[in-house]
Each structure stands twice: as C-alpha cells, then as structure tokens.
C-alpha cells in the first residue's frame, strides 16, 4: 500500500510539472553554463523523482526563455503584455535601432537608458534587491567575470539563446552569457609617422628607453577592462608566456626583483617606472594619435575606435594580428533578460531583432556591425576590411582568477604608480 501511494504522489508531481511548462518541449538551457539536469536546481525527472527548480529558473521556463519562437508569435504576445521593451545599456547605439524596430513592429515601444557600465551594475543590483522590476533587458560588456558570477549564476540575469539565432555561435562565447559582439583593445599608431607598420609588437617594447614619453595607456584603476588586462598578465600561466617573450625581446632570461612575484607583475612594475601618459577616456587616446600627421606616440584603446579612421581621425592604424605574447583580453558584449522582467516577450522579440534576425544581417545589428568590432554570429557579414577574430592573439580568460586577484593587482599598481 505504501508503494502505491508513493507512485501516485510521483505521478501527481510529474503532471504538475508538465502543466507548469504547458507540455511544450523545453530546450536544454545554457543559463550559467548548466543544463536542466545540472546543479543549478533545474527541474528533471529521474525514475519517479522530481527535483524542485529554483524560482529564477522556473520563471525562465514559464516565460519561454528556452523556446525558439518565431518573431510573429513573439510580436503578438508582446503587444498583449503592453507593447514595451525597457533596456539598460552601456551603448548609445540602441537609440539608432529604436526607429527601425518600432517601424518593423507597429505598436511596440523601445525605451533605452544609456548608462555607464559601473553605474549600470550598481543600478541593476540596487533595484533588484529592492524588488523593483522595471527593466527587461541589460546590454553590457563582460570582461572581469562580475556579471557572470554575480548576476548570471544566481539567475538575476537570464540567457536567451534560441537555436535560430545562436545555433552557429561558438560555445566559448555563449558558455556564460548571451553574446552580442566582441570588442578588443589594441595598440594604435600613426600611419603617417610609421608608414612601414606598427612600431611595437610586444608588451616589453614599451619599457625600452626609446618609448619614454611616447606611450598613452588606459588607466586600469578607472576601468574594469584594463584592470582585467593587467590582472590576467599576473596569472601564473600567462606570466610564463610574458617571461618567454621577455627572453625573445631582450635575448636573456628575466631576473625578477624582490617585489616582482612573476613576469606579469614585473611588466607592471617596470612600465610604471617609465615616462608614460594615463587616460581614462578612450577617445582621448585615438584623438592624440590619429588626428595630426606624423604623431610619434602609440596608445592602447578600444579596437572599435578603428571606425574613426574613415570619419575624423585619418591617421590612426593598428596591427591586430602581430603582438606578443598576446594583444590583450576580449570583452564580450552581451544581451540578457532580467529575472521577472515585466515584458519578457517584448524582450525576446527585441533580442532576436538586435541580433540581426534570421540571417544575422538584419537592420537591428547594423549599428553594432562596425569596423574593429567582431560579430559572434558567423553568418553575419562584417565590414569590408575586417579580419577574422581567430587571427588575433588573445589571452585566455579566467573569471574566477580575475575576481579573486583584481584587488591585489589594483593595490600593486596603485602603490607603484
């Protein structure tokens, strides 16, 4: 009798779970890099056992974040829930998408708030903890691991990766976040002053006496992107590569000073002893280098600034393919849906649109498909003259190391600056 009762309870639980999902097939979620059977607490049935899902995961299932719905289906659902999409974004370019999106889907309204990255993180965290649910989408850039660890893993932000949009995207990019496009930082030079190509091709070149007074670097204390870069240099496996490259540049093994734990720290320490210029504004770097013919300086800034060569800075140039031991780390721009977003169907509709639609080349992605940035969808046609991202030497990313070590590297830089 006890066995029969246990079977009945299990069947009831299964029926309850099926009714909650509308008996539809749910795609294997890639949220936080875990499947429904993983340790995130997602629902699964093993024999007659039902495992409880987390409230955040259940919200994602209930709102179809693992379904691949057509834009037409989503459009009708979006109108029924109010016809609005609210986005917090680190890019002003969503304002350029607004008119085309609203024309393509009459009755829809895109409300975009352009917020600096650090402020966006704090605004999102503060509002969410206070129970305020006004935003549907967050678009920002993951570099340090803060978004992955503090927002995606707890389910505050959800990945939405329908097969029709993300089916061909590399697993590396969609493992933690829903990727949008990739940005890098690179060394810029003036191609009038250096007509034969980039005058530097190693991090160690920058500590040579001939570059004193000619280097502009982004202040790592003002940007998580650049703090992540120098933190990555100190990671043991990367520091070994820095040491190997030192030998190639100077013809001898590096000898570490007593306050240099490894070659990554050594680069920081020795660079800070040179005559350099720091800036916290990317535009300042490219303006200083690319505006006037013959400028002798080099500067490190966002690769997307290469688009300015055709606009207002005719002399900027960069060699993305030949820098040792690597050019830097990539920043992964992402688009995500906020847990308990008030307009989930509008959010899904807009995300499909801004990712370029069915073929990756729709109007929604055009403002982001610029020279110096890299679309994550291989079907998206990049601007003429673009190189393949695989040709760029980059350091591997370790988010856990970054977050565990950034404070130490921050202090190391600050003390020696």
N, C-alpha and C positions, 0 to 999 in steps of 0.2 A: 504493500500500500504506500509506503514511503517513497519507493522508487517511482511509482506512477505520479505521485504529487510533484516530485522534482521535475519529471519530464513535462508536466503541464505548465509549471512555472517557467521553465526554459522556453517552451513554445510561445507562451504569452509575451515573454521579453523579446523574442525574435519578431513577433508580429508588431509589437510596439515600435521596435527599431525600424522595421520596414515602412510603417505608416509615417514615421517622422521624416523619412527620406523620400516619401512619395513613390516608393517602389521603383525609383529610377536607378540606373546604373551610375554609380559614382566613380569618377576617375581616381586612379591612385594619386593621392595628394603628394606634392613635393614640398609642402609647407615645412619650413625648418629642416628640409632635407630628410623628412621622415614619411613613411607610408602609413596607411590606416592601421597597420598591424604593429607599428613601432612603439617605442617607449613614450611617445607624446601623449598617450592616453586615448588615442583614436579608437573608434568602435570596431570591433572584429568579433567573429563568432568562431570558437574552437570547440568542436563537438557540440555540446548543448550549453556552453558557457558564453555569456555576453559580458564584454568589458565596457565599463562606463567611459564615455568620451568626456573631454574637458568642455566647459561651457563655450570657450572660444572656438574649439574645433566643431562643436555641434552647430554653432552659429554659421560657420563656414559651410558646413554640409547643408543646413537648412536653406541657405541663401544661394546655393548653386555654384559655389566657387570652384567645384571640381567637375562641373559640367561644361560641355563645349556647345553653347547655344549660338544660334545664328544672330546677326545684328538685328534682323527683323523681329525675332522673338524678344530680344532684349529691349528694343525700342518701344514695343507695346507695353511691356512690363514697367519700363522706366517712366513712361507717361502716366501710368496708373499710380505710381508711387510719388508723383509730384513733378516730374519732368526737370529735376535739378541735379547738378553734379557740382560738388564743392571740393576744390583741390587746394592743398597746401603744397607749394612748390619752391624749389631753390632756383628755378629758371623763369625768366620773364617771357620765354618763348611760347608758353601756353596761351598767352594773350593773343598771339598770332594765329592760334588754332581755333580760337573761340568762334569767329565769324563763320568759318567753313564748317565747323561741327554743327552749329545751330542751323545753318542753311541745309545741311545734309539731313538733319533730323528736326523738322519744324516742331515747335512746342518745347524743345529742350533748351535749358539754360546752363551754361558753364560759368561758374563763379570761381575765379582763380586768385589766390592770395600769394603774392611773391614774397617769400620770407627767407632771409639769410640762414644758411644751414644751421649754425649754432642756435639761433633763436627758434628755428623750426623744431629742433629736437626738444627744447625746453617747453615750447608751447604745446606740442603734442603730448609730452609727458604730463604736464600740469593739468591740461584739460581732461586727459583720460583718467587720471587719478581722481579728479573732482567729479567724474561721472558725466562730463559734458560731451555730448555726441552731436557734433555739427559738421564734421569733415568726413568726406567719403574716401578721398584718395590722398596719398602722400607721394610726391615725386622728389627724390633727393639723390644723394650720391653716397654709396658705401665705400669706405676706404679703410677705416680703422677697425671695423668689426662692431662698433657700438650699436648700429641699427640691427645687425644680425643677432647679437647676444641679448640686447636689452629690449628689443621690440618684436622681432620676428619669432624668436624662440618661445617667448611667453604668450604669443598669439595676439599681441596688441596690433600688429600689422600682419596681414594675410597675403600670401602669394596667390595670384590668379594667373594660371598658365594653361589656357586652353590649347589643345593639340593643334588646332587650325592656325594658331598664331605662333606657338613656341615649339612645334614639333621638330624643327630643324636646328634649334638653338643648342649650342654646346652645353653639355651637362655642367661643366665647370662654372659657367655663368649663372645657371638657374638653380644651383645647389642650395643657396641660402636665401636669395632674393629673386624677385621677378625682374630680370634685366631689361633695360631700356636701350641704352647705348653705352659705349666705353669711352672714357676720356683718359688721357695721359698727361704727364708733364714732360717737357723736353727742354734741351738747351738750344736757345735761339742765338743766331749770329747775324751780322750784317753782310749780305752777299756782295755788296759793293766793296767793302773792306777786305773780304775774304772770298774772292771770285773762284778760288780753286777748291772750295768746300769747307766743311766745318773745321775750325782751327783747334778744337779739342775733341778727344774721343775716349777720355777716361776721367773718372772722378778724381784721380790722383793728379791729372794735369792741372787742376785748379789750385793746388798748393805750390806749384812751381813759381819762382820769383817773377818770371815774366808776365804772370797774370795778376800780380798785385795791382789793385785799383781798377781792374777791368771786369770784375765779376759782380753780377747782381743776382742775389738769391732770395727766394721767398722765405720769410721769417717763419720757422717751424712753430714758434710759440703763438703765432696768430692764426694757424690753420691746421686742422687735423690731418689734411692731406700730406703736408710737408713734415709734420711731426711723425706721421706713419712712415714716411720715406726713411728718415734717419733712424727711426726705431728698427725698421727692417734691416738696415745696414748692420746693426749690432747683434742680430740673431746669429747664433753660432755658425750655422751652415752658410749664411750669406757672408759673414765675417771671413770665413775661409776663402771665399771667392775674392773678397776685397784684398786679402793678403796675397793671393796668387797673382792678381792683377798688378799689385804694387811691384812685385818682382819683375813683371814684364815691362813696366814703365821705367823703373829705375835700375833694373839689372842686378838687384840684390834682394835678399830676404828682408822683410820689415823687422825692425827691432822696436819692440813696444816699450814705451815709457812706463814708469811705475803706476801712473794714473790712467793707463790705457788698457782696459781688460781684454780687448781684442782689436782686430784691424778696423772694425766698424767704428768703434769708439775712437780709434787713432785718427781716422779721417775727420771726424767731428772736431777733435782737439786741435789738429793741425790746420784745418781750414779756418778755425776761429782765431788762429794766430796770424792770418794773412790780412791784407788790406782789402776788404770786401764791402759791398753795399747790400743792406737788407731792405726789403719792401714787403708790405702786407697786401698790396694791390697788384693783381696780375697785369692789368692794363699798363701800369707804370713801367713794367719791365719791357714789354714789347714796344711801347712808345719810345723809350730811351734808346732802343736798339734799331728799330726799323723805320724811323721817320726821316732821318737825315743820312745822306750817302756818306760812307766812309767811317761810320762809328766803329770804334775798336772793341767795345765791350761785348761780353756774352752774358746771357741771362736765362734763368730757369723759370718757366711759366707753363700754363696750360696749353696743351697741343692744339686745342680748339682755336687758339689765337692765330693759327696759321691762316684762317679765313680772312684775317685783316690785310694780308698781302695784296689781295685784289680790291681792297676797299680804301684804306687810308695809310697803310704802312708798307710801302712798296719794297723796302729793303730787308724785311725780316725773312729768315730762312732757317731751316732745321734739318738735320740728318737724323731721322728716327731709327735707322737700321744699324748704325755703327757706333755704339757706345758701350764701354766695358766697365765693370763686368755686366751691367745692365743699365738701361736708361732710367729705370725707376720702378714704381708700382702703378698698377692701373686703378682708376676709380670707376666703380660700376654704378652708373646711374640706373635707378630702378623706379618702377611704378607699382604701388601696392594699395590694397584696400584696407581701411581701418576697421578693426573689430566693432561690430554693432553700428556700422555706417548707416545713416538714415536713408540713403539712396543706393543700395547695393546694385540694383540692376542698371541704373544710370552709370554707376562707376564701371561696371563690366563693359557696358556699351562704349564708354569713352576710352577705356583702356584698349579695347580692340581697335578703335579708330586711331588713337595716337600711336599705336604700334605699326601703323601702316596698312591695316585691314588685311584682307585675304592674301594679297601677294606681297605685302611688306613695302609697297611703294605708293600707298595712298597719301592723300593730302595731309592727313594728321601728322605724319612723321617728317614731312618736308622741312619744317623749320629747324628740326634737330639733325637732319642729314647734311651736316656741314663738313667742309674740309678740315681735317685734323681731329675729327671725332669718328668713332667706328660703330656702325650698327651691329647689333648682335644677331640679327636675322640674316642668314647667308643669302636669302633671296632678295634682300634689299640692295638696290644698285647704289653704290657710294658715289660721291662726286668724282668727276674726272681728275685723274692725277693722284688719287688716294692709293696708299699701299695697303697690303694685307696685314692685319694685326699680328698674324703669326710670324711676320718678318721682324717684329720689334723685340729686342731682347729685354725681358722684364723679370724682376724678382718675383718669386712665388709669394703668395700671401698666406699669412698665418694669423688669423684674427685673435686667437687666444693669446699668442705671444705679444701681439701688439697691445692689447688692453692690459696685460699683466706687466708690461715693461715700459709703457709710454711715460709714466710718471718719473721713472728713474732716468730715462733719456732726456726728458724735459728738464730735469734738475741738472743733469750733466751739462747740457747746452747752456742753461741759464748761468751757472756758476762760472763757466769759461768764456762767456760772451764779452 
